[in-house]
């Protein structure tokens, strides 16, 4: 269960406290996605999260920040290619890549996992594209060759079983966890069952 942060949904809350609560609720990785933060702010926060959490921390879109902060990275289709990011990061650093269809696999083979979606149309990422649903997710899993595939995009707690049945390794959640006041309880809804 991966928590993906969002500037708007954090709504002034301390990201470290929110992430700690999410981990207490069952989150096993945190992706730091803050589009409004400067590189300096993002780096400082990534370091704080890495030091505070017992789970992997990945920085969205920014392999430079991830390298300085000692974190992993998640790359989108317009970001630095996986092979180049691998050269920036230390051995063993986790690299994830967004893959929305089998056609988007090229260049992402070297990632440690794929974030696959959007499962449904999502309001937290306007450029995520059309929903792929279970059929689109399964199409990517079939070409993954055993690479872990994590579903993302308006995932609901009841989707967890469908994702796992479709060959998924997990789910990534933004608003379903950050949208409520009790982050641990929200995360628990996704991690149990």
C-alpha positions as CSV (number, residue, x, y, z in Angstrom):
1,X,0.0,0.0,0.0
2,X,1.7,3.2,-1.2
3,X,0.6,6.6,-0.1
4,X,1.1,9.3,-2.7
5,X,1.0,12.8,-1.3
6,X,-0.7,15.8,-2.8
7,X,-0.3,19.5,-2.0
8,X,-4.0,20.3,-2.0
9,X,-5.0,17.3,0.1
10,X,-2.4,17.9,2.7
11,X,-4.1,21.2,3.3
12,X,-1.4,22.6,5.6
13,X,-1.0,19.5,7.6
14,X,2.6,18.4,8.5
15,X,3.5,15.8,5.8
16,X,5.7,13.9,8.2
17,X,3.0,13.5,10.8
18,X,0.5,12.5,8.1
19,X,2.9,9.9,6.7
20,X,3.6,8.5,10.1
21,X,-0.2,8.1,10.7
22,X,-0.6,6.5,7.3
23,X,2.2,4.0,8.1
24,X,0.5,3.2,11.4
25,X,-2.6,2.4,9.3
26,X,-0.7,0.0,7.0
27,X,1.0,2.1,4.4
28,X,4.2,0.3,3.2
29,X,5.7,3.0,1.0
30,X,5.4,6.8,0.6
31,X,5.7,8.7,-2.6
32,X,6.4,12.4,-2.1
33,X,4.5,14.2,-4.8
34,X,4.3,17.9,-4.2
35,X,4.0,19.9,-7.4
36,X,4.1,23.3,-5.6
37,X,7.3,22.7,-3.6
38,X,10.6,24.1,-4.6
39,X,13.6,21.7,-5.1
40,X,15.0,22.9,-1.8
41,X,11.7,22.4,0.1
42,X,11.2,19.0,-1.5
43,X,14.7,17.8,-0.6
44,X,14.4,18.9,3.0
45,X,11.0,17.2,3.3
46,X,12.3,14.0,1.6
47,X,15.1,13.8,4.1
48,X,12.8,14.3,7.0
49,X,10.5,11.6,5.7
50,X,13.3,9.1,5.1
51,X,14.6,9.7,8.6
52,X,11.2,9.5,10.3
53,X,9.6,6.5,8.5
54,X,10.4,2.7,8.6
55,X,9.2,2.3,5.0
56,X,10.7,3.3,1.6
57,X,10.3,7.0,0.5
58,X,10.2,7.8,-3.2
59,X,10.3,11.3,-4.7
60,X,8.0,11.9,-7.6
61,X,9.5,13.1,-10.9
62,X,12.8,14.3,-9.3
63,X,15.8,11.8,-9.4
64,X,18.1,14.7,-8.5
65,X,16.2,15.4,-5.3
66,X,15.9,11.6,-4.6
67,X,19.7,11.2,-5.0
68,X,20.5,14.1,-2.6
69,X,17.9,12.9,-0.1
70,X,18.8,9.3,-0.2
71,X,15.4,8.2,-1.4
72,X,14.0,6.3,-4.3
73,X,12.2,7.9,-7.2
74,X,9.0,7.5,-9.2
75,X,9.2,8.6,-12.9
76,X,6.4,9.7,-15.2
77,X,6.4,9.6,-19.0
78,X,7.9,13.1,-19.3
79,X,10.6,12.6,-16.7
80,X,14.2,11.5,-17.0
81,X,14.4,7.9,-18.5
82,X,14.8,5.1,-16.0
83,X,18.2,4.1,-17.3
84,X,19.6,7.7,-16.7
85,X,17.9,8.0,-13.3
86,X,19.6,4.7,-12.4
87,X,23.0,6.3,-13.1
88,X,22.1,9.2,-10.7
89,X,20.9,7.1,-7.8
90,X,23.0,4.8,-5.6
91,X,22.8,1.0,-6.1
92,X,19.7,-0.5,-4.5
93,X,17.6,2.7,-4.8
94,X,14.1,2.0,-5.8
95,X,12.9,3.3,-9.1
96,X,9.3,3.2,-10.2
97,X,7.8,4.2,-13.5
98,X,4.3,5.1,-14.6
99,X,3.0,2.8,-17.3
100,X,-0.6,3.2,-18.6
101,X,-0.6,0.6,-21.4
102,X,1.7,-2.0,-23.0
103,X,2.7,0.7,-25.5
104,X,4.3,2.7,-22.6
105,X,6.6,-0.2,-21.5
106,X,9.5,0.8,-23.8
107,X,12.2,2.5,-21.7
108,X,10.6,1.5,-18.4
109,X,11.9,-2.1,-18.3
110,X,14.6,-1.2,-15.9
111,X,12.3,0.1,-13.2
112,X,11.8,-1.9,-10.0
113,X,8.0,-1.5,-10.2
114,X,5.4,0.0,-12.4
115,X,2.6,2.3,-11.3
116,X,-0.2,1.3,-13.6
117,X,-3.2,3.4,-14.3
118,X,-5.3,5.3,-14.0
119,X,-7.6,2.5,-12.7
120,X,-10.4,5.2,-12.8
121,X,-10.5,8.8,-13.8
122,X,-8.9,10.7,-11.0
123,X,-9.2,14.3,-9.8
124,X,-5.8,14.4,-8.2
125,X,-3.8,14.1,-11.4
126,X,-5.4,16.0,-14.3
127,X,-3.0,14.6,-16.9
128,X,-3.4,10.9,-15.9
129,X,-5.3,10.0,-19.0
130,X,-8.4,7.8,-19.6
131,X,-9.3,5.1,-17.1
132,X,-7.8,1.7,-18.0
133,X,-9.8,-0.4,-15.5
134,X,-9.1,-4.0,-14.7
135,X,-8.7,-5.0,-18.4
136,X,-6.1,-2.4,-19.1
137,X,-4.3,-3.2,-15.8
138,X,-4.2,-6.9,-16.7
139,X,-2.8,-6.0,-20.2
140,X,0.2,-4.3,-18.5
141,X,0.6,-7.1,-16.0
142,X,0.8,-9.6,-18.9
143,X,3.8,-7.8,-20.4
144,X,5.5,-7.0,-17.0
145,X,7.3,-10.4,-16.9
146,X,6.9,-10.6,-13.1
147,X,7.7,-7.0,-12.4
148,X,5.5,-5.7,-9.6
149,X,2.6,-3.6,-10.9
150,X,0.8,-1.2,-8.5
151,X,-2.6,0.1,-9.5
152,X,-3.2,3.8,-9.1
153,X,-6.0,6.2,-10.0
154,X,-9.1,6.7,-7.8
155,X,-8.6,3.4,-6.1
156,X,-11.3,2.5,-3.6
157,X,-10.8,0.0,-0.7
158,X,-13.1,-2.5,-2.5
159,X,-10.8,-2.4,-5.5
160,X,-7.9,-4.0,-3.6
161,X,-9.2,-7.6,-4.2
162,X,-9.7,-6.9,-7.9
163,X,-6.2,-5.5,-8.3
164,X,-4.6,-8.5,-6.6
165,X,-6.7,-10.9,-8.6
166,X,-5.6,-9.2,-11.8
167,X,-1.9,-9.9,-10.8
168,X,-1.2,-6.6,-9.1
169,X,1.4,-6.3,-6.3
170,X,-0.4,-3.5,-4.6
171,X,-2.2,-0.2,-4.8
172,X,-1.2,3.5,-4.6
173,X,-3.7,5.9,-3.0
174,X,-3.9,9.6,-2.8
175,X,-7.3,11.1,-1.8
176,X,-8.7,7.9,-0.3
177,X,-6.1,8.2,2.5
178,X,-5.5,12.0,2.6
179,X,-9.1,13.0,2.1
180,X,-10.1,12.3,5.7
181,X,-9.0,13.6,9.0
182,X,-8.0,10.3,10.5
183,X,-5.3,9.2,8.1
184,X,-4.5,6.0,9.9
185,X,-8.1,4.9,9.8
186,X,-8.3,5.8,6.1
187,X,-5.2,3.8,5.3
188,X,-6.5,0.8,7.4
189,X,-9.5,0.6,5.1
190,X,-7.1,-0.2,2.2
191,X,-4.6,-2.4,4.1
192,X,-7.1,-4.8,5.6
193,X,-9.0,-7.3,3.5
